[in-house]
Amino acid sequence: MPKERIGLQDEEKINIGHHESMCNPIGQAMVLNDARTDFNIMLCLCVGHDSLFLKYAESLTTVLAAKDRVTGHNPMAALYTVHSYYQKLKKVE
């Protein structure tokens, strides 16, 4: 759902002039509840939104990674770049 639907102005968005979707962790939990999942794995929900998801999800759930601003909401970036950007961290001296 676009952020404008709740009255957010374009200049209030992070990427002015671009589409930004709102998170709906309660809706996501309800979809999985309807699908009667046995186990949920959360990947990259925002901190806070993950709490709402956990509150409403009926199945057991675990967190693989949460979003954060340090990695530009891409917490897996460090893993994706371990063989390139972070190569120096693997060197043994």
PDB file with one MODEL, atoms N, CA, C and O in Angstrom:
MODEL        1
ATOM      1  N   MET A   1       0.845  -1.162   0.000  1.00  0.00           N
ATOM      2  CA  MET A   1       0.000   0.000   0.000  1.00  0.00           C
ATOM      3  C   MET A   1       0.901   1.238   0.000  1.00  0.00           C
ATOM      4  O   MET A   1       1.809   1.333   0.825  1.00  0.00           O
ATOM      5  N   PRO A   2       0.669   2.173  -0.896  1.00  0.00           N
ATOM      6  CA  PRO A   2       1.513   3.374  -0.917  1.00  0.00           C
ATOM      7  C   PRO A   2       1.301   4.237   0.317  1.00  0.00           C
ATOM      8  O   PRO A   2       0.194   4.308   0.852  1.00  0.00           O
ATOM      9  N   LYS A   3       2.355   4.886   0.763  1.00  0.00           N
ATOM     10  CA  LYS A   3       2.302   5.723   1.961  1.00  0.00           C
ATOM     11  C   LYS A   3       1.353   6.909   1.801  1.00  0.00           C
ATOM     12  O   LYS A   3       0.832   7.422   2.792  1.00  0.00           O
ATOM     13  N   GLU A   4       1.128   7.341   0.577  1.00  0.00           N
ATOM     14  CA  GLU A   4       0.233   8.463   0.336  1.00  0.00           C
ATOM     15  C   GLU A   4      -1.203   8.138   0.777  1.00  0.00           C
ATOM     16  O   GLU A   4      -1.992   9.041   1.053  1.00  0.00           O
ATOM     17  N   ARG A   5      -1.525   6.868   0.838  1.00  0.00           N
ATOM     18  CA  ARG A   5      -2.882   6.452   1.207  1.00  0.00           C
ATOM     19  C   ARG A   5      -3.252   6.883   2.627  1.00  0.00           C
ATOM     20  O   ARG A   5      -4.433   7.044   2.937  1.00  0.00           O
ATOM     21  N   ILE A   6      -2.254   7.070   3.487  1.00  0.00           N
ATOM     22  CA  ILE A   6      -2.544   7.537   4.847  1.00  0.00           C
ATOM     23  C   ILE A   6      -2.210   9.019   5.019  1.00  0.00           C
ATOM     24  O   ILE A   6      -2.166   9.527   6.139  1.00  0.00           O
ATOM     25  N   GLY A   7      -1.977   9.704   3.902  1.00  0.00           N
ATOM     26  CA  GLY A   7      -1.772  11.148   3.952  1.00  0.00           C
ATOM     27  C   GLY A   7      -0.336  11.612   3.989  1.00  0.00           C
ATOM     28  O   GLY A   7      -0.091  12.809   4.135  1.00  0.00           O
ATOM     29  N   LEU A   8       0.622  10.715   3.864  1.00  0.00           N
ATOM     30  CA  LEU A   8       2.026  11.117   3.851  1.00  0.00           C
ATOM     31  C   LEU A   8       2.310  11.897   2.564  1.00  0.00           C
ATOM     32  O   LEU A   8       1.952  11.457   1.472  1.00  0.00           O
ATOM     33  N   GLN A   9       2.946  13.038   2.702  1.00  0.00           N
ATOM     34  CA  GLN A   9       3.290  13.859   1.543  1.00  0.00           C
ATOM     35  C   GLN A   9       4.594  13.364   0.922  1.00  0.00           C
ATOM     36  O   GLN A   9       5.427  12.765   1.602  1.00  0.00           O
ATOM     37  N   ASP A  10       4.760  13.616  -0.358  1.00  0.00           N
ATOM     38  CA  ASP A  10       5.948  13.140  -1.071  1.00  0.00           C
ATOM     39  C   ASP A  10       7.235  13.623  -0.412  1.00  0.00           C
ATOM     40  O   ASP A  10       8.206  12.871  -0.330  1.00  0.00           O
ATOM     41  N   GLU A  11       7.256  14.858   0.055  1.00  0.00           N
ATOM     42  CA  GLU A  11       8.470  15.410   0.672  1.00  0.00           C
ATOM     43  C   GLU A  11       8.761  14.801   2.041  1.00  0.00           C
ATOM     44  O   GLU A  11       9.835  15.033   2.596  1.00  0.00           O
ATOM     45  N   GLU A  12       7.839  14.038   2.591  1.00  0.00           N
ATOM     46  CA  GLU A  12       8.041  13.379   3.873  1.00  0.00           C
ATOM     47  C   GLU A  12       8.610  11.969   3.721  1.00  0.00           C
ATOM     48  O   GLU A  12       8.958  11.327   4.713  1.00  0.00           O
ATOM     49  N   LYS A  13       8.702  11.496   2.499  1.00  0.00           N
ATOM     50  CA  LYS A  13       9.212  10.150   2.253  1.00  0.00           C
ATOM     51  C   LYS A  13      10.739  10.146   2.226  1.00  0.00           C
ATOM     52  O   LYS A  13      11.368  11.196   2.097  1.00  0.00           O
ATOM     53  N   ILE A  14      11.317   8.978   2.347  1.00  0.00           N
ATOM     54  CA  ILE A  14      12.767   8.841   2.295  1.00  0.00           C
ATOM     55  C   ILE A  14      13.267   9.098   0.881  1.00  0.00           C
ATOM     56  O   ILE A  14      14.249   9.816   0.692  1.00  0.00           O
ATOM     57  N   ASN A  15      12.601   8.521  -0.115  1.00  0.00           N
ATOM     58  CA  ASN A  15      12.974   8.702  -1.521  1.00  0.00           C
ATOM     59  C   ASN A  15      11.920   9.553  -2.213  1.00  0.00           C
ATOM     60  O   ASN A  15      10.974   9.030  -2.803  1.00  0.00           O
ATOM     61  N   ILE A  16      12.088  10.845  -2.138  1.00  0.00           N
ATOM     62  CA  ILE A  16      11.125  11.785  -2.712  1.00  0.00           C
ATOM     63  C   ILE A  16      10.972  11.516  -4.202  1.00  0.00           C
ATOM     64  O   ILE A  16      11.953  11.344  -4.926  1.00  0.00           O
ATOM     65  N   GLY A  17       9.713  11.483  -4.642  1.00  0.00           N
ATOM     66  CA  GLY A  17       9.423  11.262  -6.055  1.00  0.00           C
ATOM     67  C   GLY A  17       9.321   9.797  -6.447  1.00  0.00           C
ATOM     68  O   GLY A  17       9.097   9.482  -7.615  1.00  0.00           O
ATOM     69  N   HIS A  18       9.483   8.897  -5.479  1.00  0.00           N
ATOM     70  CA  HIS A  18       9.429   7.465  -5.764  1.00  0.00           C
ATOM     71  C   HIS A  18       8.356   6.790  -4.912  1.00  0.00           C
ATOM     72  O   HIS A  18       7.974   7.289  -3.854  1.00  0.00           O
ATOM     73  N   HIS A  19       7.889   5.661  -5.391  1.00  0.00           N
ATOM     74  CA  HIS A  19       6.911   4.875  -4.641  1.00  0.00           C
ATOM     75  C   HIS A  19       7.563   4.293  -3.391  1.00  0.00           C
ATOM     76  O   HIS A  19       8.672   3.761  -3.448  1.00  0.00           O
ATOM     77  N   GLU A  20       6.872   4.400  -2.273  1.00  0.00           N
ATOM     78  CA  GLU A  20       7.302   3.746  -1.037  1.00  0.00           C
ATOM     79  C   GLU A  20       6.106   3.010  -0.461  1.00  0.00           C
ATOM     80  O   GLU A  20       5.044   3.595  -0.248  1.00  0.00           O
ATOM     81  N   SER A  21       6.287   1.735  -0.216  1.00  0.00           N
ATOM     82  CA  SER A  21       5.220   0.921   0.353  1.00  0.00           C
ATOM     83  C   SER A  21       5.280   0.949   1.869  1.00  0.00           C
ATOM     84  O   SER A  21       6.344   1.120   2.464  1.00  0.00           O
ATOM     85  N   MET A  22       4.116   0.779   2.480  1.00  0.00           N
ATOM     86  CA  MET A  22       4.048   0.659   3.932  1.00  0.00           C
ATOM     87  C   MET A  22       4.123  -0.811   4.305  1.00  0.00           C
ATOM     88  O   MET A  22       3.649  -1.674   3.566  1.00  0.00           O
ATOM     89  N   CYS A  23       4.708  -1.082   5.428  1.00  0.00           N
ATOM     90  CA  CYS A  23       4.718  -2.440   5.954  1.00  0.00           C
ATOM     91  C   CYS A  23       3.361  -2.737   6.571  1.00  0.00           C
ATOM     92  O   CYS A  23       2.675  -1.835   7.052  1.00  0.00           O
ATOM     93  N   ASN A  24       2.982  -4.001   6.554  1.00  0.00           N
ATOM     94  CA  ASN A  24       1.733  -4.414   7.174  1.00  0.00           C
ATOM     95  C   ASN A  24       1.967  -5.752   7.868  1.00  0.00           C
ATOM     96  O   ASN A  24       1.491  -6.785   7.398  1.00  0.00           O
ATOM     97  N   PRO A  25       2.703  -5.740   8.993  1.00  0.00           N
ATOM     98  CA  PRO A  25       3.055  -6.994   9.645  1.00  0.00           C
ATOM     99  C   PRO A  25       1.848  -7.765  10.173  1.00  0.00           C
ATOM    100  O   PRO A  25       1.870  -8.995  10.210  1.00  0.00           O
ATOM    101  N   ILE A  26       0.804  -7.062  10.577  1.00  0.00           N
ATOM    102  CA  ILE A  26      -0.398  -7.745  11.057  1.00  0.00           C
ATOM    103  C   ILE A  26      -1.083  -8.439   9.881  1.00  0.00           C
ATOM    104  O   ILE A  26      -1.522  -9.583   9.996  1.00  0.00           O
ATOM    105  N   GLY A  27      -1.170  -7.746   8.765  1.00  0.00           N
ATOM    106  CA  GLY A  27      -1.745  -8.344   7.559  1.00  0.00           C
ATOM    107  C   GLY A  27      -0.947  -9.549   7.085  1.00  0.00           C
ATOM    108  O   GLY A  27      -1.522 -10.550   6.658  1.00  0.00           O
ATOM    109  N   GLN A  28       0.387  -9.456   7.161  1.00  0.00           N
ATOM    110  CA  GLN A  28       1.233 -10.578   6.764  1.00  0.00           C
ATOM    111  C   GLN A  28       0.990 -11.778   7.672  1.00  0.00           C
ATOM    112  O   GLN A  28       0.936 -12.914   7.200  1.00  0.00           O
ATOM    113  N   ALA A  29       0.843 -11.531   8.968  1.00  0.00           N
ATOM    114  CA  ALA A  29       0.567 -12.619   9.906  1.00  0.00           C
ATOM    115  C   ALA A  29      -0.779 -13.259   9.598  1.00  0.00           C
ATOM    116  O   ALA A  29      -0.912 -14.482   9.641  1.00  0.00           O
ATOM    117  N   MET A  30      -1.770 -12.441   9.289  1.00  0.00           N
ATOM    118  CA  MET A  30      -3.103 -12.965   8.979  1.00  0.00           C
ATOM    119  C   MET A  30      -3.096 -13.825   7.714  1.00  0.00           C
ATOM    120  O   MET A  30      -3.773 -14.852   7.652  1.00  0.00           O
ATOM    121  N   VAL A  31      -2.334 -13.404   6.714  1.00  0.00           N
ATOM    122  CA  VAL A  31      -2.221 -14.195   5.474  1.00  0.00           C
ATOM    123  C   VAL A  31      -1.638 -15.569   5.786  1.00  0.00           C
ATOM    124  O   VAL A  31      -2.133 -16.584   5.297  1.00  0.00           O
ATOM    125  N   LEU A  32      -0.586 -15.598   6.601  1.00  0.00           N
ATOM    126  CA  LEU A  32       0.030 -16.878   6.950  1.00  0.00           C
ATOM    127  C   LEU A  32      -0.866 -17.700   7.870  1.00  0.00           C
ATOM    128  O   LEU A  32      -0.864 -18.929   7.803  1.00  0.00           O
ATOM    129  N   ASN A  33      -1.630 -17.032   8.726  1.00  0.00           N
ATOM    130  CA  ASN A  33      -2.590 -17.752   9.555  1.00  0.00           C
ATOM    131  C   ASN A  33      -3.642 -18.429   8.676  1.00  0.00           C
ATOM    132  O   ASN A  33      -3.998 -19.586   8.902  1.00  0.00           O
ATOM    133  N   ASP A  34      -4.134 -17.699   7.670  1.00  0.00           N
ATOM    134  CA  ASP A  34      -5.128 -18.263   6.748  1.00  0.00           C
ATOM    135  C   ASP A  34      -4.564 -19.454   5.978  1.00  0.00           C
ATOM    136  O   ASP A  34      -5.285 -20.396   5.648  1.00  0.00           O
ATOM    137  N   ALA A  35      -3.243 -19.394   5.693  1.00  0.00           N
ATOM    138  CA  ALA A  35      -2.588 -20.493   4.975  1.00  0.00           C
ATOM    139  C   ALA A  35      -2.261 -21.656   5.912  1.00  0.00           C
ATOM    140  O   ALA A  35      -1.806 -22.711   5.471  1.00  0.00           O
ATOM    141  N   ARG A  36      -2.495 -21.453   7.197  1.00  0.00           N
ATOM    142  CA  ARG A  36      -2.263 -22.467   8.221  1.00  0.00           C
ATOM    143  C   ARG A  36      -0.824 -23.006   8.187  1.00  0.00           C
ATOM    144  O   ARG A  36      -0.595 -24.215   8.188  1.00  0.00           O
ATOM    145  N   THR A  37       0.125 -22.080   8.158  1.00  0.00           N
ATOM    146  CA  THR A  37       1.531 -22.476   8.156  1.00  0.00           C
ATOM    147  C   THR A  37       1.887 -23.177   9.460  1.00  0.00           C
ATOM    148  O   THR A  37       1.300 -22.898  10.505  1.00  0.00           O
ATOM    149  N   ASP A  38       2.844 -24.079   9.392  1.00  0.00           N
ATOM    150  CA  ASP A  38       3.306 -24.785  10.585  1.00  0.00           C
ATOM    151  C   ASP A  38       4.421 -24.024  11.297  1.00  0.00           C
ATOM    152  O   ASP A  38       4.564 -24.104  12.517  1.00  0.00           O
ATOM    153  N   PHE A  39       5.214 -23.280  10.509  1.00  0.00           N
ATOM    154  CA  PHE A  39       6.381 -22.599  11.053  1.00  0.00           C
ATOM    155  C   PHE A  39       6.709 -21.421  10.150  1.00  0.00           C
ATOM    156  O   PHE A  39       6.745 -21.569   8.928  1.00  0.00           O
ATOM    157  N   ASN A  40       6.945 -20.263  10.730  1.00  0.00           N
ATOM    158  CA  ASN A  40       7.273 -19.062   9.963  1.00  0.00           C
ATOM    159  C   ASN A  40       8.713 -18.660  10.231  1.00  0.00           C
ATOM    160  O   ASN A  40       9.202 -18.779  11.355  1.00  0.00           O
ATOM    161  N   ILE A  41       9.386 -18.186   9.199  1.00  0.00           N
ATOM    162  CA  ILE A  41      10.735 -17.633   9.339  1.00  0.00           C
ATOM    163  C   ILE A  41      10.664 -16.187   8.875  1.00  0.00           C
ATOM    164  O   ILE A  41      10.388 -15.912   7.708  1.00  0.00           O
ATOM    165  N   MET A  42      10.917 -15.263   9.800  1.00  0.00           N
ATOM    166  CA  MET A  42      10.881 -13.846   9.448  1.00  0.00           C
ATOM    167  C   MET A  42      12.233 -13.421   8.895  1.00  0.00           C
ATOM    168  O   MET A  42      13.280 -13.688   9.483  1.00  0.00           O
ATOM    169  N   LEU A  43      12.180 -12.759   7.762  1.00  0.00           N
ATOM    170  CA  LEU A  43      13.396 -12.262   7.121  1.00  0.00           C
ATOM    171  C   LEU A  43      13.182 -10.805   6.753  1.00  0.00           C
ATOM    172  O   LEU A  43      12.365 -10.480   5.892  1.00  0.00           O
ATOM    173  N   CYS A  44      13.922  -9.942   7.412  1.00  0.00           N
ATOM    174  CA  CYS A  44      13.983  -8.521   7.073  1.00  0.00           C
ATOM    175  C   CYS A  44      12.721  -7.733   7.359  1.00  0.00           C
ATOM    176  O   CYS A  44      12.396  -6.814   6.607  1.00  0.00           O
ATOM    177  N   LEU A  45      12.004  -8.060   8.412  1.00  0.00           N
ATOM    178  CA  LEU A  45      10.965  -7.154   8.895  1.00  0.00           C
ATOM    179  C   LEU A  45      11.651  -6.106   9.762  1.00  0.00           C
ATOM    180  O   LEU A  45      12.659  -6.390  10.409  1.00  0.00           O
ATOM    181  N   CYS A  46      11.108  -4.909   9.772  1.00  0.00           N
ATOM    182  CA  CYS A  46      11.659  -3.852  10.614  1.00  0.00           C
ATOM    183  C   CYS A  46      11.489  -4.211  12.087  1.00  0.00           C
ATOM    184  O   CYS A  46      10.523  -4.869  12.473  1.00  0.00           O
ATOM    185  N   VAL A  47      12.436  -3.770  12.895  1.00  0.00           N
ATOM    186  CA  VAL A  47      12.312  -3.953  14.338  1.00  0.00           C
ATOM    187  C   VAL A  47      11.075  -3.162  14.779  1.00  0.00           C
ATOM    188  O   VAL A  47      10.905  -2.007  14.387  1.00  0.00           O
ATOM    189  N   GLY A  48      10.247  -3.759  15.559  1.00  0.00           N
ATOM    190  CA  GLY A  48       8.962  -3.173  15.930  1.00  0.00           C
ATOM    191  C   GLY A  48       7.859  -3.836  15.136  1.00  0.00           C
ATOM    192  O   GLY A  48       6.872  -4.306  15.701  1.00  0.00           O
ATOM    193  N   HIS A  49       8.027  -3.876  13.818  1.00  0.00           N
ATOM    194  CA  HIS A  49       7.069  -4.585  12.981  1.00  0.00           C
ATOM    195  C   HIS A  49       7.167  -6.083  13.243  1.00  0.00           C
ATOM    196  O   HIS A  49       6.169  -6.800  13.167  1.00  0.00           O
ATOM    197  N   ASP A  50       8.370  -6.550  13.550  1.00  0.00           N
ATOM    198  CA  ASP A  50       8.517  -7.973  13.871  1.00  0.00           C
ATOM    199  C   ASP A  50       7.749  -8.319  15.145  1.00  0.00           C
ATOM    200  O   ASP A  50       7.206  -9.418  15.263  1.00  0.00           O
ATOM    201  N   SER A  51       7.700  -7.384  16.101  1.00  0.00           N
ATOM    202  CA  SER A  51       6.943  -7.620  17.329  1.00  0.00           C
ATOM    203  C   SER A  51       5.456  -7.763  17.049  1.00  0.00           C
ATOM    204  O   SER A  51       4.788  -8.620  17.628  1.00  0.00           O
ATOM    205  N   LEU A  52       4.937  -6.921  16.157  1.00  0.00           N
ATOM    206  CA  LEU A  52       3.528  -7.028  15.778  1.00  0.00           C
ATOM    207  C   LEU A  52       3.251  -8.342  15.062  1.00  0.00           C
ATOM    208  O   LEU A  52       2.235  -8.991  15.311  1.00  0.00           O
ATOM    209  N   PHE A  53       4.154  -8.727  14.177  1.00  0.00           N
ATOM    210  CA  PHE A  53       3.980 -10.003  13.478  1.00  0.00           C
ATOM    211  C   PHE A  53       3.937 -11.146  14.486  1.00  0.00           C
ATOM    212  O   PHE A  53       3.062 -12.008  14.412  1.00  0.00           O
ATOM    213  N   LEU A  54       4.877 -11.154  15.426  1.00  0.00           N
ATOM    214  CA  LEU A  54       4.929 -12.220  16.427  1.00  0.00           C
ATOM    215  C   LEU A  54       3.668 -12.258  17.287  1.00  0.00           C
ATOM    216  O   LEU A  54       3.209 -13.333  17.674  1.00  0.00           O
ATOM    217  N   LYS A  55       3.113 -11.095  17.582  1.00  0.00           N
ATOM    218  CA  LYS A  55       1.910 -11.030  18.401  1.00  0.00           C
ATOM    219  C   LYS A  55       0.719 -11.683  17.696  1.00  0.00           C
ATOM    220  O   LYS A  55      -0.093 -12.349  18.337  1.00  0.00           O
ATOM    221  N   TYR A  56       0.617 -11.492  16.381  1.00  0.00           N
ATOM    222  CA  TYR A  56      -0.560 -11.949  15.643  1.00  0.00           C
ATOM    223  C   TYR A  56      -0.385 -13.283  14.935  1.00  0.00           C
ATOM    224  O   TYR A  56      -1.377 -13.917  14.576  1.00  0.00           O
ATOM    225  N   ALA A  57       0.843 -13.724  14.726  1.00  0.00           N
ATOM    226  CA  ALA A  57       1.069 -15.013  14.059  1.00  0.00           C
ATOM    227  C   ALA A  57       0.662 -16.142  14.986  1.00  0.00           C
ATOM    228  O   ALA A  57       1.014 -16.148  16.166  1.00  0.00           O
ATOM    229  N   GLU A  58      -0.074 -17.090  14.450  1.00  0.00           N
ATOM    230  CA  GLU A  58      -0.537 -18.223  15.257  1.00  0.00           C
ATOM    231  C   GLU A  58       0.473 -19.375  15.276  1.00  0.00           C
ATOM    232  O   GLU A  58       0.451 -20.196  16.193  1.00  0.00           O
ATOM    233  N   SER A  59       1.337 -19.443  14.296  1.00  0.00           N
ATOM    234  CA  SER A  59       2.328 -20.519  14.214  1.00  0.00           C
ATOM    235  C   SER A  59       3.626 -20.114  14.912  1.00  0.00           C
ATOM    236  O   SER A  59       3.894 -18.930  15.111  1.00  0.00           O
ATOM    237  N   LEU A  60       4.411 -21.101  15.272  1.00  0.00           N
ATOM    238  CA  LEU A  60       5.755 -20.826  15.784  1.00  0.00           C
ATOM    239  C   LEU A  60       6.516 -20.015  14.759  1.00  0.00           C
ATOM    240  O   LEU A  60       6.389 -20.242  13.556  1.00  0.00           O
ATOM    241  N   THR A  61       7.304 -19.071  15.232  1.00  0.00           N
ATOM    242  CA  THR A  61       8.028 -18.172  14.335  1.00  0.00           C
ATOM    243  C   THR A  61       9.418 -17.920  14.882  1.00  0.00           C
ATOM    244  O   THR A  61       9.611 -17.818  16.093  1.00  0.00           O
ATOM    245  N   THR A  62      10.386 -17.820  13.981  1.00  0.00           N
ATOM    246  CA  THR A  62      11.743 -17.447  14.363  1.00  0.00           C
ATOM    247  C   THR A  62      12.200 -16.308  13.458  1.00  0.00           C
ATOM    248  O   THR A  62      11.635 -16.091  12.386  1.00  0.00           O
ATOM    249  N   VAL A  63      13.225 -15.585  13.896  1.00  0.00           N
ATOM    250  CA  VAL A  63      13.765 -14.461  13.133  1.00  0.00           C
ATOM    251  C   VAL A  63      15.105 -14.864  12.544  1.00  0.00           C
ATOM    252  O   VAL A  63      16.005 -15.285  13.272  1.00  0.00           O
ATOM    253  N   LEU A  64      15.243 -14.740  11.234  1.00  0.00           N
ATOM    254  CA  LEU A  64      16.523 -15.006  10.584  1.00  0.00           C
ATOM    255  C   LEU A  64      17.360 -13.732  10.540  1.00  0.00           C
ATOM    256  O   LEU A  64      18.554 -13.759  10.839  1.00  0.00           O
ATOM    257  N   ALA A  65      16.736 -12.623  10.168  1.00  0.00           N
ATOM    258  CA  ALA A  65      17.436 -11.325  10.138  1.00  0.00           C
ATOM    259  C   ALA A  65      16.401 -10.212  10.194  1.00  0.00           C
ATOM    260  O   ALA A  65      15.330 -10.317   9.595  1.00  0.00           O
ATOM    261  N   ALA A  66      16.726  -9.140  10.921  1.00  0.00           N
ATOM    262  CA  ALA A  66      15.853  -7.968  11.001  1.00  0.00           C
ATOM    263  C   ALA A  66      16.474  -6.819  10.225  1.00  0.00           C
ATOM    264  O   ALA A  66      17.696  -6.728  10.109  1.00  0.00           O
ATOM    265  N   LYS A  67      15.634  -5.946   9.696  1.00  0.00           N
ATOM    266  CA  LYS A  67      16.140  -4.781   8.969  1.00  0.00           C
ATOM    267  C   LYS A  67      16.839  -3.836   9.942  1.00  0.00           C
ATOM    268  O   LYS A  67      16.528  -3.797  11.132  1.00  0.00           O
ATOM    269  N   ASP A  68      17.781  -3.085   9.411  1.00  0.00           N
ATOM    270  CA  ASP A  68      18.398  -2.025  10.189  1.00  0.00           C
ATOM    271  C   ASP A  68      18.898  -0.948   9.244  1.00  0.00           C
ATOM    272  O   ASP A  68      19.158  -1.206   8.069  1.00  0.00           O
ATOM    273  N   ARG A  69      19.028   0.237   9.759  1.00  0.00           N
ATOM    274  CA  ARG A  69      19.466   1.357   8.916  1.00  0.00           C
ATOM    275  C   ARG A  69      20.961   1.313   8.619  1.00  0.00           C
ATOM    276  O   ARG A  69      21.407   1.913   7.641  1.00  0.00           O
ATOM    277  N   VAL A  70      21.744   0.618   9.439  1.00  0.00           N
ATOM    278  CA  VAL A  70      23.198   0.557   9.244  1.00  0.00           C
ATOM    279  C   VAL A  70      23.533  -0.023   7.872  1.00  0.00           C
ATOM    280  O   VAL A  70      24.434   0.458   7.185  1.00  0.00           O
ATOM    281  N   THR A  71      22.797  -1.058   7.484  1.00  0.00           N
ATOM    282  CA  THR A  71      23.060  -1.697   6.181  1.00  0.00           C
ATOM    283  C   THR A  71      22.028  -1.278   5.139  1.00  0.00           C
ATOM    284  O   THR A  71      21.811  -2.003   4.168  1.00  0.00           O
ATOM    285  N   GLY A  72      21.389  -0.128   5.320  1.00  0.00           N
ATOM    286  CA  GLY A  72      20.414   0.351   4.352  1.00  0.00           C
ATOM    287  C   GLY A  72      19.221  -0.582   4.235  1.00  0.00           C
ATOM    288  O   GLY A  72      18.713  -0.816   3.138  1.00  0.00           O
ATOM    289  N   HIS A  73      18.777  -1.110   5.356  1.00  0.00           N
ATOM    290  CA  HIS A  73      17.661  -2.058   5.404  1.00  0.00           C
ATOM    291  C   HIS A  73      17.967  -3.331   4.630  1.00  0.00           C
ATOM    292  O   HIS A  73      17.058  -3.987   4.121  1.00  0.00           O
ATOM    293  N   ASN A  74      19.234  -3.677   4.541  1.00  0.00           N
ATOM    294  CA  ASN A  74      19.654  -4.906   3.876  1.00  0.00           C
ATOM    295  C   ASN A  74      20.627  -5.636   4.799  1.00  0.00           C
ATOM    296  O   ASN A  74      21.832  -5.646   4.544  1.00  0.00           O
ATOM    297  N   PRO A  75      20.110  -6.254   5.878  1.00  0.00           N
ATOM    298  CA  PRO A  75      20.995  -6.863   6.856  1.00  0.00           C
ATOM    299  C   PRO A  75      21.810  -8.027   6.313  1.00  0.00           C
ATOM    300  O   PRO A  75      22.804  -8.424   6.921  1.00  0.00           O
ATOM    301  N   MET A  76      21.408  -8.569   5.195  1.00  0.00           N
ATOM    302  CA  MET A  76      22.147  -9.678   4.612  1.00  0.00           C
ATOM    303  C   MET A  76      23.322  -9.182   3.767  1.00  0.00           C
ATOM    304  O   MET A  76      24.095  -9.993   3.257  1.00  0.00           O
ATOM    305  N   ALA A  77      23.468  -7.877   3.612  1.00  0.00           N
ATOM    306  CA  ALA A  77      24.527  -7.313   2.780  1.00  0.00           C
ATOM    307  C   ALA A  77      25.908  -7.812   3.200  1.00  0.00           C
ATOM    308  O   ALA A  77      26.746  -8.109   2.349  1.00  0.00           O
ATOM    309  N   ALA A  78      26.144  -7.903   4.497  1.00  0.00           N
ATOM    310  CA  ALA A  78      27.448  -8.370   4.979  1.00  0.00           C
ATOM    311  C   ALA A  78      27.703  -9.805   4.523  1.00  0.00           C
ATOM    312  O   ALA A  78      28.838 -10.164   4.208  1.00  0.00           O
ATOM    313  N   LEU A  79      26.671 -10.613   4.488  1.00  0.00           N
ATOM    314  CA  LEU A  79      26.833 -11.998   4.022  1.00  0.00           C
ATOM    315  C   LEU A  79      27.050 -12.058   2.512  1.00  0.00           C
ATOM    316  O   LEU A  79      27.868 -12.837   2.023  1.00  0.00           O
ATOM    317  N   TYR A  80      26.309 -11.229   1.782  1.00  0.00           N
ATOM    318  CA  TYR A  80      26.417 -11.221   0.323  1.00  0.00           C
ATOM    319  C   TYR A  80      27.799 -10.770  -0.141  1.00  0.00           C
ATOM    320  O   TYR A  80      28.264 -11.176  -1.207  1.00  0.00           O
ATOM    321  N   THR A  81      28.451  -9.935   0.657  1.00  0.00           N
ATOM    322  CA  THR A  81      29.725  -9.356   0.224  1.00  0.00           C
ATOM    323  C   THR A  81      30.930  -9.926   0.975  1.00  0.00           C
ATOM    324  O   THR A  81      32.014  -9.346   0.925  1.00  0.00           O
ATOM    325  N   VAL A  82      30.759 -11.036   1.658  1.00  0.00           N
ATOM    326  CA  VAL A  82      31.844 -11.616   2.452  1.00  0.00           C
ATOM    327  C   VAL A  82      33.046 -12.008   1.587  1.00  0.00           C
ATOM    328  O   VAL A  82      34.179 -12.001   2.068  1.00  0.00           O
ATOM    329  N   HIS A  83      32.812 -12.346   0.330  1.00  0.00           N
ATOM    330  CA  HIS A  83      33.913 -12.746  -0.551  1.00  0.00           C
ATOM    331  C   HIS A  83      34.476 -11.579  -1.367  1.00  0.00           C
ATOM    332  O   HIS A  83      35.403 -11.763  -2.156  1.00  0.00           O
ATOM    333  N   SER A  84      33.920 -10.387  -1.181  1.00  0.00           N
ATOM    334  CA  SER A  84      34.426  -9.226  -1.920  1.00  0.00           C
ATOM    335  C   SER A  84      34.756  -8.100  -0.944  1.00  0.00           C
ATOM    336  O   SER A  84      35.906  -7.967  -0.524  1.00  0.00           O
ATOM    337  N   TYR A  85      33.783  -7.304  -0.584  1.00  0.00           N
ATOM    338  CA  TYR A  85      34.011  -6.133   0.255  1.00  0.00           C
ATOM    339  C   TYR A  85      34.634  -6.486   1.605  1.00  0.00           C
ATOM    340  O   TYR A  85      35.522  -5.774   2.076  1.00  0.00           O
ATOM    341  N   TYR A  86      34.186  -7.564   2.228  1.00  0.00           N
ATOM    342  CA  TYR A  86      34.687  -7.949   3.551  1.00  0.00           C
ATOM    343  C   TYR A  86      35.801  -8.994   3.487  1.00  0.00           C
ATOM    344  O   TYR A  86      36.105  -9.622   4.501  1.00  0.00           O
ATOM    345  N   GLN A  87      36.398  -9.190   2.354  1.00  0.00           N
ATOM    346  CA  GLN A  87      37.463 -10.188   2.173  1.00  0.00           C
ATOM    347  C   GLN A  87      38.595  -9.965   3.179  1.00  0.00           C
ATOM    348  O   GLN A  87      39.153 -10.932   3.698  1.00  0.00           O
ATOM    349  N   LYS A  88      38.935  -8.723   3.457  1.00  0.00           N
ATOM    350  CA  LYS A  88      40.061  -8.426   4.371  1.00  0.00           C
ATOM    351  C   LYS A  88      39.817  -8.951   5.781  1.00  0.00           C
ATOM    352  O   LYS A  88      40.774  -9.181   6.520  1.00  0.00           O
ATOM    353  N   LEU A  89      38.563  -9.144   6.168  1.00  0.00           N
ATOM    354  CA  LEU A  89      38.263  -9.645   7.502  1.00  0.00           C
ATOM    355  C   LEU A  89      38.587 -11.130   7.641  1.00  0.00           C
ATOM    356  O   LEU A  89      38.741 -11.632   8.754  1.00  0.00           O
ATOM    357  N   LYS A  90      38.689 -11.820   6.534  1.00  0.00           N
ATOM    358  CA  LYS A  90      38.938 -13.265   6.557  1.00  0.00           C
ATOM    359  C   LYS A  90      40.410 -13.610   6.554  1.00  0.00           C
ATOM    360  O   LYS A  90      40.766 -14.773   6.745  1.00  0.00           O
ATOM    361  N   LYS A  91      41.283 -12.626   6.341  1.00  0.00           N
ATOM    362  CA  LYS A  91      42.722 -12.908   6.277  1.00  0.00           C
ATOM    363  C   LYS A  91      43.285 -13.187   7.655  1.00  0.00           C
ATOM    364  O   LYS A  91      43.012 -12.466   8.614  1.00  0.00           O
ATOM    365  N   VAL A  92      44.077 -14.247   7.739  1.00  0.00           N
ATOM    366  CA  VAL A  92      44.729 -14.608   8.989  1.00  0.00           C
ATOM    367  C   VAL A  92      46.155 -14.062   8.954  1.00  0.00           C
ATOM    368  O   VAL A  92      46.879 -14.253   7.978  1.00  0.00           O
ATOM    369  N   GLU A  93      46.540 -13.393  10.010  1.00  0.00           N
ATOM    370  CA  GLU A  93      47.899 -12.829  10.051  1.00  0.00           C
ATOM    371  C   GLU A  93      48.742 -13.520  11.078  1.00  0.00           C
ATOM    372  O   GLU A  93      49.912 -13.176  11.249  1.00  0.00           O
TER     373      GLU A  93
ENDMDL
END
